Amino acid sequence: MLKKEKKTILIVDDDIDYLFQMKAAVQDMGFEVITAETQKEAEAIIEKTRPDLAILDLMMENQDTGFILCHKIKDKYPKVPIIIASAVTAETGMLFDVTTQEEQDWIKADLFLDKGIRMDQLHKEINKLLKI
């Protein structure tokens, strides 16, 4: 019997502790994980590797780094689902969502989650986006 290929998830966040926790949690869910701490690192990774899904922080080097990465990933790999996991609402009071087509066209993410998400909920969302 053939061994099923593990899905690869790219996680990009400039908070090293959060990145470490997310990597461990997502690996525990049974996925391969690639991480990056900067937009530049993430761009270098997507030049060489097509992730099955990406989880991006929104505010890193710039306030819109996550949006820029969304656009770059979707331009190169239009079918790769993207989750933005951000504390932007708590930090700025600004609300972002991707429930309408217009928001999806602008933001390019498939799902927007506030940081502090429970891992069981994240696992469910990843599986839904990957159609597992």
N, CA, C and O atoms as CSV, one atom per row, in Angstrom:
chain,resi,resn,atom,element,x,y,z
A,1,MET,N,N,0.839,-1.177,0.000
A,1,MET,CA,C,0.000,0.000,0.000
A,1,MET,C,C,0.889,1.248,0.000
A,1,MET,O,O,1.882,1.310,0.724
A,2,LEU,N,N,0.526,2.227,-0.808
A,2,LEU,CA,C,1.297,3.461,-0.881
A,2,LEU,C,C,1.073,4.325,0.354
A,2,LEU,O,O,-0.041,4.444,0.862
A,3,LYS,N,N,2.166,4.921,0.818
A,3,LYS,CA,C,2.057,5.841,1.961
A,3,LYS,C,C,1.527,7.175,1.435
A,3,LYS,O,O,2.024,7.712,0.445
A,4,LYS,N,N,0.514,7.693,2.117
A,4,LYS,CA,C,-0.080,8.953,1.690
A,4,LYS,C,C,0.887,10.101,1.952
A,4,LYS,O,O,1.458,10.212,3.037
A,5,GLU,N,N,1.065,10.963,0.933
A,5,GLU,CA,C,1.920,12.138,1.061
A,5,GLU,C,C,1.353,13.082,2.107
A,5,GLU,O,O,0.157,13.371,2.115
A,6,LYS,N,N,2.215,13.556,2.982
A,6,LYS,CA,C,1.781,14.555,3.959
A,6,LYS,C,C,1.597,15.892,3.246
A,6,LYS,O,O,2.384,16.254,2.371
A,7,LYS,N,N,0.564,16.612,3.625
A,7,LYS,CA,C,0.342,17.952,3.088
A,7,LYS,C,C,1.319,18.908,3.759
A,7,LYS,O,O,1.634,18.762,4.940
A,8,THR,N,N,1.797,19.894,2.990
A,8,THR,CA,C,2.757,20.868,3.499
A,8,THR,C,C,2.067,22.203,3.750
A,8,THR,O,O,1.362,22.731,2.890
A,9,ILE,N,N,2.286,22.731,4.946
A,9,ILE,CA,C,1.689,24.002,5.330
A,9,ILE,C,C,2.798,25.009,5.607
A,9,ILE,O,O,3.726,24.740,6.370
A,10,LEU,N,N,2.685,26.162,4.977
A,10,LEU,CA,C,3.621,27.265,5.190
A,10,LEU,C,C,3.027,28.181,6.253
A,10,LEU,O,O,1.888,28.629,6.126
A,11,ILE,N,N,3.800,28.458,7.304
A,11,ILE,CA,C,3.363,29.383,8.361
A,11,ILE,C,C,4.341,30.545,8.387
A,11,ILE,O,O,5.549,30.349,8.520
A,12,VAL,N,N,3.806,31.769,8.256
A,12,VAL,CA,C,4.647,32.962,8.246
A,12,VAL,C,C,4.197,33.897,9.362
A,12,VAL,O,O,3.052,34.349,9.387
A,13,ASP,N,N,5.122,34.180,10.290
A,13,ASP,CA,C,4.801,35.070,11.407
A,13,ASP,C,C,6.107,35.608,11.977
A,13,ASP,O,O,7.085,34.870,12.095
A,14,ASP,N,N,6.126,36.891,12.331
A,14,ASP,CA,C,7.351,37.478,12.873
A,14,ASP,C,C,7.477,37.296,14.386
A,14,ASP,O,O,8.498,37.663,14.968
A,15,ASP,N,N,6.452,36.735,15.025
A,15,ASP,CA,C,6.502,36.434,16.459
A,15,ASP,C,C,7.068,35.015,16.605
A,15,ASP,O,O,6.373,34.026,16.372
A,16,ILE,N,N,8.343,34.943,16.994
A,16,ILE,CA,C,9.054,33.655,17.030
A,16,ILE,C,C,8.348,32.642,17.933
A,16,ILE,O,O,8.227,31.472,17.571
A,17,ASP,N,N,7.879,33.085,19.107
A,17,ASP,CA,C,7.211,32.171,20.044
A,17,ASP,C,C,5.926,31.623,19.431
A,17,ASP,O,O,5.660,30.423,19.509
A,18,TYR,N,N,5.131,32.500,18.823
A,18,TYR,CA,C,3.876,32.088,18.195
A,18,TYR,C,C,4.167,31.116,17.045
A,18,TYR,O,O,3.482,30.106,16.881
A,19,LEU,N,N,5.189,31.439,16.259
A,19,LEU,CA,C,5.569,30.596,15.125
A,19,LEU,C,C,5.959,29.198,15.601
A,19,LEU,O,O,5.559,28.201,15.000
A,20,PHE,N,N,6.737,29.126,16.678
A,20,PHE,CA,C,7.168,27.849,17.250
A,20,PHE,C,C,5.954,27.042,17.723
A,20,PHE,O,O,5.854,25.846,17.448
A,21,GLN,N,N,5.035,27.700,18.432
A,21,GLN,CA,C,3.836,27.018,18.939
A,21,GLN,C,C,2.955,26.524,17.792
A,21,GLN,O,O,2.449,25.402,17.821
A,22,MET,N,N,2.780,27.380,16.781
A,22,MET,CA,C,1.955,26.999,15.623
A,22,MET,C,C,2.583,25.825,14.874
A,22,MET,O,O,1.891,24.886,14.479
A,23,LYS,N,N,3.898,25.890,14.686
A,23,LYS,CA,C,4.588,24.814,13.972
A,23,LYS,C,C,4.379,23.488,14.700
A,23,LYS,O,O,4.031,22.486,14.076
A,24,ALA,N,N,4.589,23.479,16.004
A,24,ALA,CA,C,4.426,22.256,16.792
A,24,ALA,C,C,2.979,21.748,16.716
A,24,ALA,O,O,2.748,20.552,16.539
A,25,ALA,N,N,2.024,22.648,16.849
A,25,ALA,CA,C,0.608,22.249,16.828
A,25,ALA,C,C,0.203,21.689,15.466
A,25,ALA,O,O,-0.498,20.680,15.392
A,26,VAL,N,N,0.641,22.336,14.398
A,26,VAL,CA,C,0.254,21.895,13.045
A,26,VAL,C,C,0.969,20.587,12.691
A,26,VAL,O,O,0.399,19.739,12.004
A,27,GLN,N,N,2.212,20.416,13.154
A,27,GLN,CA,C,2.901,19.134,12.951
A,27,GLN,C,C,2.166,18.019,13.697
A,27,GLN,O,O,2.046,16.903,13.192
A,28,ASP,N,N,1.676,18.326,14.898
A,28,ASP,CA,C,0.920,17.342,15.683
A,28,ASP,C,C,-0.368,16.928,14.963
A,28,ASP,O,O,-0.895,15.839,15.193
A,29,MET,N,N,-0.866,17.808,14.093
A,29,MET,CA,C,-2.070,17.493,13.313
A,29,MET,C,C,-1.742,16.560,12.138
A,29,MET,O,O,-2.640,16.077,11.448
A,30,GLY,N,N,-0.436,16.316,11.922
A,30,GLY,CA,C,-0.031,15.380,10.873
A,30,GLY,C,C,0.435,16.030,9.584
A,30,GLY,O,O,0.484,15.373,8.543
A,31,PHE,N,N,0.782,17.322,9.637
A,31,PHE,CA,C,1.221,18.023,8.437
A,31,PHE,C,C,2.717,18.307,8.483
A,31,PHE,O,O,3.309,18.430,9.555
A,32,GLU,N,N,3.324,18.409,7.280
A,32,GLU,CA,C,4.683,18.938,7.164
A,32,GLU,C,C,4.547,20.438,7.336
A,32,GLU,O,O,3.555,21.017,6.891
A,33,VAL,N,N,5.523,21.088,7.974
A,33,VAL,CA,C,5.438,22.528,8.188
A,33,VAL,C,C,6.732,23.205,7.743
A,33,VAL,O,O,7.833,22.769,8.079
A,34,ILE,N,N,6.565,24.285,6.977
A,34,ILE,CA,C,7.681,25.153,6.601
A,34,ILE,C,C,7.369,26.497,7.247
A,34,ILE,O,O,6.229,26.959,7.193
A,35,THR,N,N,8.374,27.131,7.860
A,35,THR,CA,C,8.112,28.415,8.503
A,35,THR,C,C,9.001,29.516,7.930
A,35,THR,O,O,10.083,29.265,7.399
A,36,ALA,N,N,8.501,30.742,8.060
A,36,ALA,CA,C,9.278,31.928,7.696
A,36,ALA,C,C,8.916,33.026,8.689
A,36,ALA,O,O,7.786,33.111,9.171
A,37,GLU,N,N,9.918,33.871,8.984
A,37,GLU,CA,C,9.701,34.961,9.947
A,37,GLU,C,C,9.534,36.311,9.261
A,37,GLU,O,O,9.137,37.287,9.896
A,38,THR,N,N,9.840,36.369,7.954
A,38,THR,CA,C,9.759,37.641,7.235
A,38,THR,C,C,9.118,37.428,5.864
A,38,THR,O,O,9.013,36.306,5.369
A,39,GLN,N,N,8.697,38.535,5.275
A,39,GLN,CA,C,8.140,38.486,3.928
A,39,GLN,C,C,9.181,37.967,2.944
A,39,GLN,O,O,8.868,37.164,2.066
A,40,LYS,N,N,10.413,38.427,3.094
A,40,LYS,CA,C,11.496,38.013,2.190
A,40,LYS,C,C,11.735,36.507,2.266
A,40,LYS,O,O,11.886,35.847,1.238
A,41,GLU,N,N,11.768,35.963,3.488
A,41,GLU,CA,C,11.946,34.511,3.677
A,41,GLU,C,C,10.801,33.748,3.014
A,41,GLU,O,O,11.017,32.753,2.322
A,42,ALA,N,N,9.572,34.235,3.242
A,42,ALA,CA,C,8.393,33.565,2.682
A,42,ALA,C,C,8.430,33.583,1.159
A,42,ALA,O,O,8.105,32.587,0.514
A,43,GLU,N,N,8.828,34.719,0.583
A,43,GLU,CA,C,8.909,34.822,-0.878
A,43,GLU,C,C,9.947,33.854,-1.442
A,43,GLU,O,O,9.731,33.256,-2.496
A,44,ALA,N,N,11.068,33.699,-0.745
A,44,ALA,CA,C,12.109,32.754,-1.191
A,44,ALA,C,C,11.573,31.326,-1.157
A,44,ALA,O,O,11.864,30.526,-2.046
A,45,ILE,N,N,10.791,31.011,-0.126
A,45,ILE,CA,C,10.216,29.664,-0.008
A,45,ILE,C,C,9.234,29.396,-1.141
A,45,ILE,O,O,9.283,28.335,-1.762
A,46,ILE,N,N,8.334,30.353,-1.420
A,46,ILE,CA,C,7.324,30.082,-2.461
A,46,ILE,C,C,7.913,30.074,-3.867
A,46,ILE,O,O,7.281,29.578,-4.800
A,47,GLU,N,N,9.111,30.616,-4.027
A,47,GLU,CA,C,9.788,30.505,-5.323
A,47,GLU,C,C,10.160,29.049,-5.604
A,47,GLU,O,O,10.135,28.604,-6.751
A,48,LYS,N,N,10.507,28.306,-4.533
A,48,LYS,CA,C,10.995,26.931,-4.681
A,48,LYS,C,C,9.953,25.863,-4.346
A,48,LYS,O,O,10.039,24.733,-4.826
A,49,THR,N,N,8.978,26.224,-3.527
A,49,THR,CA,C,8.056,25.233,-2.988
A,49,THR,C,C,6.614,25.697,-3.113
A,49,THR,O,O,6.296,26.859,-2.863
A,50,ARG,N,N,5.746,24.766,-3.504
A,50,ARG,CA,C,4.313,25.062,-3.528
A,50,ARG,C,C,3.691,24.439,-2.286
A,50,ARG,O,O,3.548,23.218,-2.215
A,51,PRO,N,N,3.314,25.271,-1.293
A,51,PRO,CA,C,2.669,24.688,-0.115
A,51,PRO,C,C,1.247,24.244,-0.460
A,51,PRO,O,O,0.663,24.726,-1.431
A,52,ASP,N,N,0.700,23.341,0.322
A,52,ASP,CA,C,-0.684,22.929,0.121
A,52,ASP,C,C,-1.642,23.942,0.751
A,52,ASP,O,O,-2.805,24.041,0.360
A,53,LEU,N,N,-1.126,24.699,1.743
A,53,LEU,CA,C,-1.917,25.720,2.424
A,53,LEU,C,C,-0.937,26.665,3.101
A,53,LEU,O,O,0.165,26.260,3.474
A,54,ALA,N,N,-1.335,27.928,3.261
A,54,ALA,CA,C,-0.475,28.901,3.958
A,54,ALA,C,C,-1.261,29.564,5.084
A,54,ALA,O,O,-2.444,29.872,4.939
A,55,ILE,N,N,-0.577,29.778,6.210
A,55,ILE,CA,C,-1.144,30.523,7.342
A,55,ILE,C,C,-0.234,31.729,7.538
A,55,ILE,O,O,0.945,31.581,7.860
A,56,LEU,N,N,-0.788,32.924,7.342
A,56,LEU,CA,C,0.013,34.138,7.357
A,56,LEU,C,C,-0.425,35.097,8.455
A,56,LEU,O,O,-1.616,35.266,8.714
A,57,ASP,N,N,0.555,35.717,9.094
A,57,ASP,CA,C,0.270,36.844,9.975
A,57,ASP,C,C,0.016,38.029,9.044
A,57,ASP,O,O,0.486,38.036,7.907
A,58,LEU,N,N,-0.715,39.016,9.516
A,58,LEU,CA,C,-0.998,40.178,8.685
A,58,LEU,C,C,0.071,41.254,8.859
A,58,LEU,O,O,0.684,41.690,7.885
A,59,MET,N,N,0.292,41.678,10.101
A,59,MET,CA,C,1.220,42.778,10.350
A,59,MET,C,C,2.575,42.214,10.778
A,59,MET,O,O,2.741,41.704,11.885
A,60,MET,N,N,3.538,42.326,9.858
A,60,MET,CA,C,4.896,41.891,10.170
A,60,MET,C,C,5.825,43.084,9.971
A,60,MET,O,O,5.757,44.047,10.734
A,61,GLU,N,N,6.704,43.037,8.944
A,61,GLU,CA,C,7.568,44.197,8.718
A,61,GLU,C,C,6.729,45.451,8.455
A,61,GLU,O,O,7.064,46.542,8.915
A,62,ASN,N,N,5.652,45.281,7.720
A,62,ASN,CA,C,4.735,46.387,7.426
A,62,ASN,C,C,3.340,45.968,7.854
A,62,ASN,O,O,3.092,44.788,8.102
A,63,GLN,N,N,2.437,46.919,7.939
A,63,GLN,CA,C,1.084,46.600,8.389
A,63,GLN,C,C,0.321,45.735,7.393
A,63,GLN,O,O,-0.677,45.107,7.745
A,64,ASP,N,N,0.796,45.706,6.143
A,64,ASP,CA,C,0.069,44.946,5.123
A,64,ASP,C,C,0.876,43.774,4.560
A,64,ASP,O,O,0.548,43.254,3.493
A,65,THR,N,N,1.919,43.359,5.262
A,65,THR,CA,C,2.781,42.276,4.770
A,65,THR,C,C,1.973,41.018,4.422
A,65,THR,O,O,2.212,40.391,3.390
A,66,GLY,N,N,1.022,40.655,5.282
A,66,GLY,CA,C,0.214,39.462,5.022
A,66,GLY,C,C,-0.593,39.573,3.741
A,66,GLY,O,O,-0.728,38.599,3.000
A,67,PHE,N,N,-1.135,40.768,3.477
A,67,PHE,CA,C,-1.893,40.982,2.240
A,67,PHE,C,C,-0.990,40.846,1.017
A,67,PHE,O,O,-1.373,40.245,0.013
A,68,ILE,N,N,0.218,41.415,1.114
A,68,ILE,CA,C,1.165,41.335,-0.010
A,68,ILE,C,C,1.522,39.877,-0.283
A,68,ILE,O,O,1.545,39.445,-1.435
A,69,LEU,N,N,1.801,39.118,0.778
A,69,LEU,CA,C,2.130,37.696,0.606
A,69,LEU,C,C,0.952,36.923,0.021
A,69,LEU,O,O,1.141,36.041,-0.817
A,70,CYS,N,N,-0.263,37.252,0.461
A,70,CYS,CA,C,-1.469,36.612,-0.101
A,70,CYS,C,C,-1.481,36.768,-1.614
A,70,CYS,O,O,-1.657,35.799,-2.353
A,71,HIS,N,N,-1.291,38.004,-2.059
A,71,HIS,CA,C,-1.320,38.282,-3.502
A,71,HIS,C,C,-0.216,37.519,-4.231
A,71,HIS,O,O,-0.449,36.960,-5.303
A,72,LYS,N,N,0.982,37.497,-3.652
A,72,LYS,CA,C,2.107,36.813,-4.306
A,72,LYS,C,C,1.868,35.303,-4.389
A,72,LYS,O,O,2.150,34.679,-5.412
A,73,ILE,N,N,1.354,34.728,-3.318
A,73,ILE,CA,C,1.084,33.281,-3.318
A,73,ILE,C,C,-0.023,32.962,-4.320
A,73,ILE,O,O,0.113,32.028,-5.110
A,74,LYS,N,N,-1.122,33.729,-4.296
A,74,LYS,CA,C,-2.256,33.465,-5.200
A,74,LYS,C,C,-1.875,33.701,-6.662
A,74,LYS,O,O,-2.390,33.020,-7.549
A,75,ASP,N,N,-0.971,34.669,-6.928
A,75,ASP,CA,C,-0.518,34.887,-8.308
A,75,ASP,C,C,0.240,33.673,-8.820
A,75,ASP,O,O,0.071,33.260,-9.967
A,76,LYS,N,N,1.079,33.103,-7.955
A,76,LYS,CA,C,1.911,31.955,-8.362
A,76,LYS,C,C,1.147,30.629,-8.277
A,76,LYS,O,O,1.284,29.768,-9.146
A,77,TYR,N,N,0.345,30.476,-7.226
A,77,TYR,CA,C,-0.400,29.236,-6.988
A,77,TYR,C,C,-1.853,29.580,-6.667
A,77,TYR,O,O,-2.228,29.601,-5.495
A,78,PRO,N,N,-2.678,29.850,-7.675
A,78,PRO,CA,C,-4.052,30.321,-7.433
A,78,PRO,C,C,-4.917,29.388,-6.591
A,78,PRO,O,O,-5.860,29.847,-5.946
A,79,LYS,N,N,-4.622,28.106,-6.582
A,79,LYS,CA,C,-5.469,27.139,-5.869
A,79,LYS,C,C,-5.051,26.889,-4.414
A,79,LYS,O,O,-5.734,26.164,-3.691
A,80,VAL,N,N,-3.932,27.487,-3.984
A,80,VAL,CA,C,-3.460,27.261,-2.605
A,80,VAL,C,C,-4.325,28.069,-1.635
A,80,VAL,O,O,-4.383,29.295,-1.734
A,81,PRO,N,N,-5.001,27.387,-0.694
A,81,PRO,CA,C,-5.805,28.116,0.290
A,81,PRO,C,C,-4.916,28.884,1.272
A,81,PRO,O,O,-3.846,28.417,1.664
A,82,ILE,N,N,-5.385,30.069,1.658
A,82,ILE,CA,C,-4.619,30.909,2.574
A,82,ILE,C,C,-5.494,31.315,3.752
A,82,ILE,O,O,-6.633,31.755,3.592
A,83,ILE,N,N,-4.920,31.151,4.945
A,83,ILE,CA,C,-5.563,31.621,6.174
A,83,ILE,C,C,-4.723,32.785,6.696
A,83,ILE,O,O,-3.508,32.660,6.854
A,84,ILE,N,N,-5.371,33.910,6.961
A,84,ILE,CA,C,-4.676,34.985,7.665
A,84,ILE,C,C,-5.068,34.855,9.130
A,84,ILE,O,O,-6.248,34.912,9.477
A,85,ALA,N,N,-4.060,34.680,9.988
A,85,ALA,CA,C,-4.274,34.604,11.437
A,85,ALA,C,C,-3.633,35.848,12.023
A,85,ALA,O,O,-2.411,35.991,12.001
A,86,SER,N,N,-4.448,36.742,12.543
A,86,SER,CA,C,-3.916,38.029,12.953
A,86,SER,C,C,-4.571,38.556,14.221
A,86,SER,O,O,-5.707,38.217,14.550
A,87,ALA,N,N,-3.826,39.386,14.912
A,87,ALA,CA,C,-4.371,40.092,16.079
A,87,ALA,C,C,-4.731,41.524,15.692
A,87,ALA,O,O,-4.886,42.379,16.565
A,88,VAL,N,N,-4.868,41.797,14.387
A,88,VAL,CA,C,-5.099,43.161,13.907
A,88,VAL,C,C,-6.344,43.789,14.522
A,88,VAL,O,O,-6.333,44.978,14.842
A,89,THR,N,N,-7.408,43.027,14.693
A,89,THR,CA,C,-8.634,43.589,15.257
A,89,THR,C,C,-8.401,44.017,16.705
A,89,THR,O,O,-8.827,45.098,17.113
A,90,ALA,N,N,-7.725,43.170,17.476
A,90,ALA,CA,C,-7.435,43.505,18.877
A,90,ALA,C,C,-6.483,44.695,18.965
A,90,ALA,O,O,-6.615,45.530,19.860
A,91,GLU,N,N,-5.530,44.775,18.046
A,91,GLU,CA,C,-4.515,45.832,18.107
A,91,GLU,C,C,-4.994,47.164,17.542
A,91,GLU,O,O,-4.589,48.220,18.027
A,92,THR,N,N,-5.857,47.127,16.515
A,92,THR,CA,C,-6.229,48.369,15.829
A,92,THR,C,C,-7.721,48.664,15.876
A,92,THR,O,O,-8.144,49.795,15.637
A,93,GLY,N,N,-8.515,47.645,16.186
A,93,GLY,CA,C,-9.962,47.828,16.142
A,93,GLY,C,C,-10.523,47.696,14.733
A,93,GLY,O,O,-11.737,47.750,14.535
A,94,MET,N,N,-9.628,47.519,13.740
A,94,MET,CA,C,-10.081,47.357,12.353
A,94,MET,C,C,-10.559,45.930,12.139
A,94,MET,O,O,-9.925,44.973,12.584
A,95,LEU,N,N,-11.674,45.804,11.458
A,95,LEU,CA,C,-12.219,44.485,11.168
A,95,LEU,C,C,-11.930,44.108,9.727
A,95,LEU,O,O,-12.147,44.897,8.807
A,96,PHE,N,N,-11.441,42.898,9.544
A,96,PHE,CA,C,-11.246,42.367,8.196
A,96,PHE,C,C,-12.005,41.059,8.120
A,96,PHE,O,O,-12.103,40.322,9.101
A,97,ASP,N,N,-12.532,40.787,6.962
A,97,ASP,CA,C,-13.257,39.537,6.781
A,97,ASP,C,C,-13.165,39.145,5.319
A,97,ASP,O,O,-12.839,39.971,4.467
A,98,VAL,N,N,-13.448,37.899,5.033
A,98,VAL,CA,C,-13.430,37.437,3.648
A,98,VAL,C,C,-14.718,36.664,3.351
A,98,VAL,O,O,-14.704,35.627,2.687
A,99,THR,N,N,-15.824,37.197,3.861
A,99,THR,CA,C,-17.093,36.504,3.657
A,99,THR,C,C,-17.750,36.874,2.332
A,99,THR,O,O,-18.524,36.083,1.792
A,100,THR,N,N,-17.457,38.058,1.797
A,100,THR,CA,C,-18.056,38.437,0.509
A,100,THR,C,C,-17.043,38.226,-0.607
A,100,THR,O,O,-15.840,38.163,-0.354
A,101,GLN,N,N,-17.523,38.117,-1.835
A,101,GLN,CA,C,-16.654,37.948,-2.997
A,101,GLN,C,C,-15.735,39.165,-3.148
A,101,GLN,O,O,-14.559,39.031,-3.486
A,102,GLU,N,N,-16.290,40.349,-2.892
A,102,GLU,CA,C,-15.498,41.577,-3.014
A,102,GLU,C,C,-14.318,41.568,-2.042
A,102,GLU,O,O,-13.205,41.945,-2.410
A,103,GLU,N,N,-14.563,41.134,-0.791
A,103,GLU,CA,C,-13.488,41.057,0.192
A,103,GLU,C,C,-12.457,40.008,-0.219
A,103,GLU,O,O,-11.254,40.221,-0.063
A,104,GLN,N,N,-12.926,38.880,-0.742
A,104,GLN,CA,C,-12.005,37.825,-1.178
A,104,GLN,C,C,-11.160,38.301,-2.351
A,104,GLN,O,O,-9.970,37.995,-2.430
A,105,ASP,N,N,-11.779,39.055,-3.268
A,105,ASP,CA,C,-11.041,39.562,-4.422
A,105,ASP,C,C,-9.950,40.538,-3.988
A,105,ASP,O,O,-8.869,40.579,-4.575
A,106,TRP,N,N,-10.249,41.323,-2.950
A,106,TRP,CA,C,-9.290,42.328,-2.488
A,106,TRP,C,C,-8.226,41.702,-1.599
A,106,TRP,O,O,-7.035,41.942,-1.791
A,107,ILE,N,N,-8.645,40.908,-0.638
A,107,ILE,CA,C,-7.712,40.362,0.349
A,107,ILE,C,C,-6.980,39.124,-0.179
A,107,ILE,O,O,-5.815,38.908,0.154
A,108,LYS,N,N,-7.646,38.321,-0.989
A,108,LYS,CA,C,-7.079,37.095,-1.580
A,108,LYS,C,C,-6.947,35.930,-0.611
A,108,LYS,O,O,-6.484,34.860,-1.004
A,109,ALA,N,N,-7.341,36.110,0.642
A,109,ALA,CA,C,-7.274,35.010,1.603
A,109,ALA,C,C,-8.578,34.222,1.552
A,109,ALA,O,O,-9.619,34.747,1.156
A,110,ASP,N,N,-8.508,32.972,1.952
A,110,ASP,CA,C,-9.701,32.128,1.978
A,110,ASP,C,C,-10.396,32.184,3.328
A,110,ASP,O,O,-11.586,31.893,3.441
A,111,LEU,N,N,-9.628,32.569,4.365
A,111,LEU,CA,C,-10.178,32.598,5.712
A,111,LEU,C,C,-9.394,33.612,6.532
A,111,LEU,O,O,-8.174,33.717,6.403
A,112,PHE,N,N,-10.101,34.359,7.375
A,112,PHE,CA,C,-9.466,35.327,8.264
A,112,PHE,C,C,-9.797,34.927,9.692
A,112,PHE,O,O,-10.968,34.882,10.069
A,113,LEU,N,N,-8.775,34.636,10.490
A,113,LEU,CA,C,-8.985,34.217,11.875
A,113,LEU,C,C,-8.271,35.160,12.827
A,113,LEU,O,O,-7.154,35.604,12.562
A,114,ASP,N,N,-8.932,35.461,13.941
A,114,ASP,CA,C,-8.278,36.257,14.977
A,114,ASP,C,C,-7.334,35.350,15.747
A,114,ASP,O,O,-7.675,34.209,16.057
A,115,LYS,N,N,-6.141,35.862,16.055
A,115,LYS,CA,C,-5.185,35.076,16.846
A,115,LYS,C,C,-5.811,34.746,18.182
A,115,LYS,O,O,-6.622,35.498,18.723
A,116,GLY,N,N,-5.407,33.595,18.697
A,116,GLY,CA,C,-6.003,33.091,19.919
A,116,GLY,C,C,-6.955,31.957,19.567
A,116,GLY,O,O,-7.679,31.447,20.422
A,117,ILE,N,N,-6.941,31.567,18.285
A,117,ILE,CA,C,-7.807,30.468,17.823
A,117,ILE,C,C,-7.412,29.177,18.525
A,117,ILE,O,O,-6.233,28.902,18.750
A,118,ARG,N,N,-8.414,28.406,18.860
A,118,ARG,CA,C,-8.165,27.093,19.462
A,118,ARG,C,C,-7.608,26.159,18.380
A,118,ARG,O,O,-7.996,26.243,17.215
A,119,MET,N,N,-6.711,25.286,18.776
A,119,MET,CA,C,-6.072,24.403,17.799
A,119,MET,C,C,-7.061,23.410,17.178
A,119,MET,O,O,-6.909,23.049,16.011
A,120,ASP,N,N,-8.069,22.962,17.935
A,120,ASP,CA,C,-9.046,22.047,17.347
A,120,ASP,C,C,-9.850,22.764,16.259
A,120,ASP,O,O,-10.207,22.163,15.245
A,121,GLN,N,N,-10.131,24.055,16.478
A,121,GLN,CA,C,-10.844,24.843,15.478
A,121,GLN,C,C,-9.955,25.055,14.245
A,121,GLN,O,O,-10.424,24.940,13.112
A,122,LEU,N,N,-8.678,25.364,14.469
A,122,LEU,CA,C,-7.745,25.546,13.360
A,122,LEU,C,C,-7.639,24.267,12.538
A,122,LEU,O,O,-7.643,24.312,11.308
A,123,HIS,N,N,-7.544,23.126,13.219
A,123,HIS,CA,C,-7.438,21.838,12.533
A,123,HIS,C,C,-8.658,21.616,11.636
A,123,HIS,O,O,-8.530,21.182,10.491
A,124,LYS,N,N,-9.830,21.917,12.170
A,124,LYS,CA,C,-11.071,21.771,11.410
A,124,LYS,C,C,-11.054,22.667,10.169
A,124,LYS,O,O,-11.428,22.232,9.080
A,125,GLU,N,N,-10.617,23.923,10.338
A,125,GLU,CA,C,-10.563,24.879,9.207
A,125,GLU,C,C,-9.547,24.432,8.154
A,125,GLU,O,O,-9.818,24.526,6.957
A,126,ILE,N,N,-8.386,23.949,8.589
A,126,ILE,CA,C,-7.360,23.461,7.645
A,126,ILE,C,C,-7.924,22.302,6.840
A,126,ILE,O,O,-7.819,22.277,5.614
A,127,ASN,N,N,-8.528,21.338,7.541
A,127,ASN,CA,C,-9.096,20.169,6.851
A,127,ASN,C,C,-10.175,20.580,5.849
A,127,ASN,O,O,-10.267,20.022,4.755
A,128,LYS,N,N,-10.985,21.559,6.237
A,128,LYS,CA,C,-12.060,22.028,5.354
A,128,LYS,C,C,-11.454,22.653,4.086
A,128,LYS,O,O,-11.897,22.366,2.973
A,129,LEU,N,N,-10.444,23.505,4.266
A,129,LEU,CA,C,-9.822,24.159,3.126
A,129,LEU,C,C,-9.058,23.183,2.225
A,129,LEU,O,O,-9.003,23.361,1.008
A,130,LEU,N,N,-8.476,22.161,2.834
A,130,LEU,CA,C,-7.745,21.150,2.059
A,130,LEU,C,C,-8.656,20.030,1.564
A,130,LEU,O,O,-8.223,19.127,0.848
A,131,LYS,N,N,-9.917,20.108,1.957
A,131,LYS,CA,C,-10.932,19.099,1.587
A,131,LYS,C,C,-10.493,17.696,2.001
A,131,LYS,O,O,-10.559,16.745,1.222
A,132,ILE,N,N,-10.041,17.599,3.260
A,132,ILE,CA,C,-9.590,16.296,3.808
A,132,ILE,C,C,-10.761,15.642,4.523
A,132,ILE,O,O,-10.621,14.543,5.061
